[in-house]
Amino acid sequence: MGKQKKGNANAQRNNNAKAMEKRAKSGEMPNFAEVEAKKMESE
């Protein structure tokens, strides 16, 4: 059996959104256009 999540689901979604925003600002995750441009350059 998997681990059960307990707690406030809305708070968890908010925390996830904040984490995604932080990653996007720090540049950890390249956007779609950057990935596609790199693919085209390598071909």
PDB file with SEQRES, HELIX, SHEET and CRYST1 records, atoms N, CA, C and O in Angstrom:
SEQRES   1 A   43  MET GLY LYS GLN LYS LYS GLY ASN ALA ASN ALA GLN ARG          
SEQRES   2 A   43  ASN ASN ASN ALA LYS ALA MET GLU LYS ARG ALA LYS SER          
SEQRES   3 A   43  GLY GLU MET PRO ASN PHE ALA GLU VAL GLU ALA LYS LYS          
SEQRES   4 A   43  MET GLU SER GLU                                              
HELIX    1 AA1 ALA A    9  SER A   26  1                                  18    
HELIX    2 AA2 PHE A   32  SER A   42  1                                  11    
CRYST1    1.000    1.000    1.000  90.00  90.00  90.00 P 1           1          
ATOM      1  N   MET A   1       0.831  -1.191   0.000  1.00  0.00           N  
ATOM      2  CA  MET A   1       0.000   0.000   0.000  1.00  0.00           C  
ATOM      3  C   MET A   1       0.873   1.252   0.000  1.00  0.00           C  
ATOM      4  O   MET A   1       1.968   1.273   0.563  1.00  0.00           O  
ATOM      5  N   GLY A   2       0.365   2.270  -0.635  1.00  0.00           N  
ATOM      6  CA  GLY A   2       1.111   3.523  -0.725  1.00  0.00           C  
ATOM      7  C   GLY A   2       0.957   4.377   0.514  1.00  0.00           C  
ATOM      8  O   GLY A   2       0.163   4.082   1.407  1.00  0.00           O  
ATOM      9  N   LYS A   3       1.717   5.415   0.544  1.00  0.00           N  
ATOM     10  CA  LYS A   3       1.679   6.353   1.664  1.00  0.00           C  
ATOM     11  C   LYS A   3       0.414   7.216   1.564  1.00  0.00           C  
ATOM     12  O   LYS A   3       0.078   7.712   0.489  1.00  0.00           O  
ATOM     13  N   GLN A   4      -0.263   7.383   2.665  1.00  0.00           N  
ATOM     14  CA  GLN A   4      -1.469   8.207   2.666  1.00  0.00           C  
ATOM     15  C   GLN A   4      -1.112   9.654   2.938  1.00  0.00           C  
ATOM     16  O   GLN A   4      -0.325   9.964   3.832  1.00  0.00           O  
ATOM     17  N   LYS A   5      -1.709  10.532   2.146  1.00  0.00           N  
ATOM     18  CA  LYS A   5      -1.501  11.970   2.362  1.00  0.00           C  
ATOM     19  C   LYS A   5      -2.565  12.473   3.308  1.00  0.00           C  
ATOM     20  O   LYS A   5      -3.755  12.224   3.115  1.00  0.00           O  
ATOM     21  N   LYS A   6      -2.140  13.164   4.307  1.00  0.00           N  
ATOM     22  CA  LYS A   6      -3.096  13.750   5.244  1.00  0.00           C  
ATOM     23  C   LYS A   6      -2.834  15.240   5.334  1.00  0.00           C  
ATOM     24  O   LYS A   6      -1.732  15.702   5.038  1.00  0.00           O  
ATOM     25  N   GLY A   7      -3.813  15.971   5.729  1.00  0.00           N  
ATOM     26  CA  GLY A   7      -3.652  17.412   5.882  1.00  0.00           C  
ATOM     27  C   GLY A   7      -4.567  18.144   4.931  1.00  0.00           C  
ATOM     28  O   GLY A   7      -5.419  17.548   4.272  1.00  0.00           O  
ATOM     29  N   ASN A   8      -4.379  19.420   4.872  1.00  0.00           N  
ATOM     30  CA  ASN A   8      -5.226  20.294   4.082  1.00  0.00           C  
ATOM     31  C   ASN A   8      -4.806  20.231   2.619  1.00  0.00           C  
ATOM     32  O   ASN A   8      -3.708  20.661   2.265  1.00  0.00           O  
ATOM     33  N   ALA A   9      -5.689  19.689   1.760  1.00  0.00           N  
ATOM     34  CA  ALA A   9      -5.365  19.532   0.345  1.00  0.00           C  
ATOM     35  C   ALA A   9      -5.135  20.881  -0.330  1.00  0.00           C  
ATOM     36  O   ALA A   9      -4.258  21.001  -1.185  1.00  0.00           O  
ATOM     37  N   ASN A  10      -5.907  21.889   0.043  1.00  0.00           N  
ATOM     38  CA  ASN A  10      -5.742  23.208  -0.576  1.00  0.00           C  
ATOM     39  C   ASN A  10      -4.386  23.807  -0.217  1.00  0.00           C  
ATOM     40  O   ASN A  10      -3.740  24.430  -1.060  1.00  0.00           O  
ATOM     41  N   ALA A  11      -3.957  23.625   1.012  1.00  0.00           N  
ATOM     42  CA  ALA A  11      -2.645  24.133   1.430  1.00  0.00           C  
ATOM     43  C   ALA A  11      -1.539  23.419   0.654  1.00  0.00           C  
ATOM     44  O   ALA A  11      -0.549  24.040   0.267  1.00  0.00           O  
ATOM     45  N   GLN A  12      -1.709  22.118   0.426  1.00  0.00           N  
ATOM     46  CA  GLN A  12      -0.701  21.362  -0.318  1.00  0.00           C  
ATOM     47  C   GLN A  12      -0.598  21.862  -1.761  1.00  0.00           C  
ATOM     48  O   GLN A  12       0.502  22.008  -2.295  1.00  0.00           O  
ATOM     49  N   ARG A  13      -1.750  22.124  -2.389  1.00  0.00           N  
ATOM     50  CA  ARG A  13      -1.744  22.654  -3.759  1.00  0.00           C  
ATOM     51  C   ARG A  13      -1.063  24.015  -3.804  1.00  0.00           C  
ATOM     52  O   ARG A  13      -0.319  24.315  -4.738  1.00  0.00           O  
ATOM     53  N   ASN A  14      -1.323  24.844  -2.782  1.00  0.00           N  
ATOM     54  CA  ASN A  14      -0.705  26.159  -2.722  1.00  0.00           C  
ATOM     55  C   ASN A  14       0.813  26.039  -2.590  1.00  0.00           C  
ATOM     56  O   ASN A  14       1.563  26.770  -3.237  1.00  0.00           O  
ATOM     57  N   ASN A  15       1.255  25.108  -1.745  1.00  0.00           N  
ATOM     58  CA  ASN A  15       2.699  24.901  -1.574  1.00  0.00           C  
ATOM     59  C   ASN A  15       3.325  24.417  -2.872  1.00  0.00           C  
ATOM     60  O   ASN A  15       4.424  24.846  -3.223  1.00  0.00           O  
ATOM     61  N   ASN A  16       2.637  23.525  -3.596  1.00  0.00           N  
ATOM     62  CA  ASN A  16       3.146  23.043  -4.874  1.00  0.00           C  
ATOM     63  C   ASN A  16       3.270  24.194  -5.862  1.00  0.00           C  
ATOM     64  O   ASN A  16       4.265  24.295  -6.580  1.00  0.00           O  
ATOM     65  N   ALA A  17       2.268  25.058  -5.902  1.00  0.00           N  
ATOM     66  CA  ALA A  17       2.281  26.199  -6.827  1.00  0.00           C  
ATOM     67  C   ALA A  17       3.447  27.128  -6.501  1.00  0.00           C  
ATOM     68  O   ALA A  17       4.123  27.618  -7.406  1.00  0.00           O  
ATOM     69  N   LYS A  18       3.683  27.371  -5.224  1.00  0.00           N  
ATOM     70  CA  LYS A  18       4.788  28.238  -4.820  1.00  0.00           C  
ATOM     71  C   LYS A  18       6.121  27.622  -5.237  1.00  0.00           C  
ATOM     72  O   LYS A  18       7.009  28.327  -5.716  1.00  0.00           O  
ATOM     73  N   ALA A  19       6.263  26.320  -5.058  1.00  0.00           N  
ATOM     74  CA  ALA A  19       7.510  25.646  -5.410  1.00  0.00           C  
ATOM     75  C   ALA A  19       7.741  25.708  -6.921  1.00  0.00           C  
ATOM     76  O   ALA A  19       8.868  25.914  -7.371  1.00  0.00           O  
ATOM     77  N   MET A  20       6.679  25.530  -7.700  1.00  0.00           N  
ATOM     78  CA  MET A  20       6.816  25.581  -9.154  1.00  0.00           C  
ATOM     79  C   MET A  20       7.209  26.990  -9.596  1.00  0.00           C  
ATOM     80  O   MET A  20       8.011  27.160 -10.515  1.00  0.00           O  
ATOM     81  N   GLU A  21       6.638  27.992  -8.937  1.00  0.00           N  
ATOM     82  CA  GLU A  21       6.964  29.379  -9.278  1.00  0.00           C  
ATOM     83  C   GLU A  21       8.437  29.663  -8.978  1.00  0.00           C  
ATOM     84  O   GLU A  21       9.118  30.325  -9.761  1.00  0.00           O  
ATOM     85  N   LYS A  22       8.919  29.163  -7.849  1.00  0.00           N  
ATOM     86  CA  LYS A  22      10.321  29.360  -7.478  1.00  0.00           C  
ATOM     87  C   LYS A  22      11.244  28.714  -8.505  1.00  0.00           C  
ATOM     88  O   LYS A  22      12.231  29.316  -8.928  1.00  0.00           O  
ATOM     89  N   ARG A  23      10.918  27.482  -8.904  1.00  0.00           N  
ATOM     90  CA  ARG A  23      11.758  26.779  -9.876  1.00  0.00           C  
ATOM     91  C   ARG A  23      11.774  27.516 -11.208  1.00  0.00           C  
ATOM     92  O   ARG A  23      12.818  27.614 -11.853  1.00  0.00           O  
ATOM     93  N   ALA A  24      10.621  28.034 -11.623  1.00  0.00           N  
ATOM     94  CA  ALA A  24      10.533  28.745 -12.894  1.00  0.00           C  
ATOM     95  C   ALA A  24      11.385  30.019 -12.846  1.00  0.00           C  
ATOM     96  O   ALA A  24      12.051  30.362 -13.824  1.00  0.00           O  
ATOM     97  N   LYS A  25      11.362  30.712 -11.715  1.00  0.00           N  
ATOM     98  CA  LYS A  25      12.137  31.947 -11.593  1.00  0.00           C  
ATOM     99  C   LYS A  25      13.628  31.674 -11.549  1.00  0.00           C  
ATOM    100  O   LYS A  25      14.413  32.455 -12.086  1.00  0.00           O  
ATOM    101  N   SER A  26      14.035  30.571 -10.912  1.00  0.00           N  
ATOM    102  CA  SER A  26      15.452  30.280 -10.781  1.00  0.00           C  
ATOM    103  C   SER A  26      16.023  29.681 -12.062  1.00  0.00           C  
ATOM    104  O   SER A  26      17.237  29.520 -12.187  1.00  0.00           O  
ATOM    105  N   GLY A  27      15.159  29.356 -13.006  1.00  0.00           N  
ATOM    106  CA  GLY A  27      15.628  28.852 -14.288  1.00  0.00           C  
ATOM    107  C   GLY A  27      15.950  27.377 -14.289  1.00  0.00           C  
ATOM    108  O   GLY A  27      16.635  26.904 -15.197  1.00  0.00           O  
ATOM    109  N   GLU A  28      15.481  26.631 -13.302  1.00  0.00           N  
ATOM    110  CA  GLU A  28      15.760  25.199 -13.281  1.00  0.00           C  
ATOM    111  C   GLU A  28      15.086  24.486 -14.446  1.00  0.00           C  
ATOM    112  O   GLU A  28      15.653  23.571 -15.044  1.00  0.00           O  
ATOM    113  N   MET A  29      13.857  24.922 -14.761  1.00  0.00           N  
ATOM    114  CA  MET A  29      13.102  24.242 -15.804  1.00  0.00           C  
ATOM    115  C   MET A  29      13.041  25.143 -17.036  1.00  0.00           C  
ATOM    116  O   MET A  29      12.434  26.213 -16.992  1.00  0.00           O  
ATOM    117  N   PRO A  30      13.670  24.712 -18.141  1.00  0.00           N  
ATOM    118  CA  PRO A  30      13.601  25.526 -19.349  1.00  0.00           C  
ATOM    119  C   PRO A  30      12.189  25.497 -19.923  1.00  0.00           C  
ATOM    120  O   PRO A  30      11.471  24.509 -19.767  1.00  0.00           O  
ATOM    121  N   ASN A  31      11.796  26.569 -20.580  1.00  0.00           N  
ATOM    122  CA  ASN A  31      10.458  26.572 -21.146  1.00  0.00           C  
ATOM    123  C   ASN A  31      10.435  25.779 -22.454  1.00  0.00           C  
ATOM    124  O   ASN A  31      11.483  25.404 -22.980  1.00  0.00           O  
ATOM    125  N   PHE A  32       9.261  25.535 -22.959  1.00  0.00           N  
ATOM    126  CA  PHE A  32       9.076  24.683 -24.132  1.00  0.00           C  
ATOM    127  C   PHE A  32       9.858  25.199 -25.332  1.00  0.00           C  
ATOM    128  O   PHE A  32      10.484  24.417 -26.049  1.00  0.00           O  
ATOM    129  N   ALA A  33       9.827  26.497 -25.553  1.00  0.00           N  
ATOM    130  CA  ALA A  33      10.505  27.085 -26.714  1.00  0.00           C  
ATOM    131  C   ALA A  33      12.015  26.841 -26.653  1.00  0.00           C  
ATOM    132  O   ALA A  33      12.638  26.555 -27.675  1.00  0.00           O  
ATOM    133  N   GLU A  34      12.595  26.950 -25.478  1.00  0.00           N  
ATOM    134  CA  GLU A  34      14.035  26.716 -25.342  1.00  0.00           C  
ATOM    135  C   GLU A  34      14.394  25.275 -25.658  1.00  0.00           C  
ATOM    136  O   GLU A  34      15.400  25.009 -26.314  1.00  0.00           O  
ATOM    137  N   VAL A  35      13.572  24.350 -25.191  1.00  0.00           N  
ATOM    138  CA  VAL A  35      13.830  22.928 -25.440  1.00  0.00           C  
ATOM    139  C   VAL A  35      13.739  22.640 -26.934  1.00  0.00           C  
ATOM    140  O   VAL A  35      14.593  21.944 -27.484  1.00  0.00           O  
ATOM    141  N   GLU A  36      12.717  23.167 -27.590  1.00  0.00           N  
ATOM    142  CA  GLU A  36      12.527  22.948 -29.022  1.00  0.00           C  
ATOM    143  C   GLU A  36      13.672  23.564 -29.815  1.00  0.00           C  
ATOM    144  O   GLU A  36      14.135  22.975 -30.792  1.00  0.00           O  
ATOM    145  N   ALA A  37      14.135  24.745 -29.406  1.00  0.00           N  
ATOM    146  CA  ALA A  37      15.243  25.399 -30.118  1.00  0.00           C  
ATOM    147  C   ALA A  37      16.502  24.560 -30.018  1.00  0.00           C  
ATOM    148  O   ALA A  37      17.235  24.432 -30.999  1.00  0.00           O  
ATOM    149  N   LYS A  38      16.765  23.991 -28.863  1.00  0.00           N  
ATOM    150  CA  LYS A  38      17.959  23.141 -28.702  1.00  0.00           C  
ATOM    151  C   LYS A  38      17.844  21.884 -29.556  1.00  0.00           C  
ATOM    152  O   LYS A  38      18.834  21.436 -30.133  1.00  0.00           O  
ATOM    153  N   LYS A  39      16.645  21.311 -29.643  1.00  0.00           N  
ATOM    154  CA  LYS A  39      16.441  20.118 -30.480  1.00  0.00           C  
ATOM    155  C   LYS A  39      16.746  20.444 -31.939  1.00  0.00           C  
ATOM    156  O   LYS A  39      17.402  19.668 -32.634  1.00  0.00           O  
ATOM    157  N   MET A  40      16.262  21.604 -32.398  1.00  0.00           N  
ATOM    158  CA  MET A  40      16.461  21.990 -33.796  1.00  0.00           C  
ATOM    159  C   MET A  40      17.924  22.269 -34.094  1.00  0.00           C  
ATOM    160  O   MET A  40      18.402  21.973 -35.189  1.00  0.00           O  
ATOM    161  N   GLU A  41      18.642  22.839 -33.126  1.00  0.00           N  
ATOM    162  CA  GLU A  41      20.057  23.122 -33.320  1.00  0.00           C  
ATOM    163  C   GLU A  41      20.861  21.842 -33.455  1.00  0.00           C  
ATOM    164  O   GLU A  41      21.808  21.779 -34.239  1.00  0.00           O  
ATOM    165  N   SER A  42      20.485  20.819 -32.692  1.00  0.00           N  
ATOM    166  CA  SER A  42      21.249  19.569 -32.694  1.00  0.00           C  
ATOM    167  C   SER A  42      20.996  18.720 -33.942  1.00  0.00           C  
ATOM    168  O   SER A  42      21.784  17.827 -34.251  1.00  0.00           O  
ATOM    169  N   GLU A  43      19.909  18.992 -34.656  1.00  0.00           N  
ATOM    170  CA  GLU A  43      19.585  18.166 -35.844  1.00  0.00           C  
ATOM    171  C   GLU A  43      20.415  18.522 -37.043  1.00  0.00           C  
ATOM    172  O   GLU A  43      20.257  17.919 -38.104  1.00  0.00           O  
TER     173      GLU A  43                                                      
END                                                                             
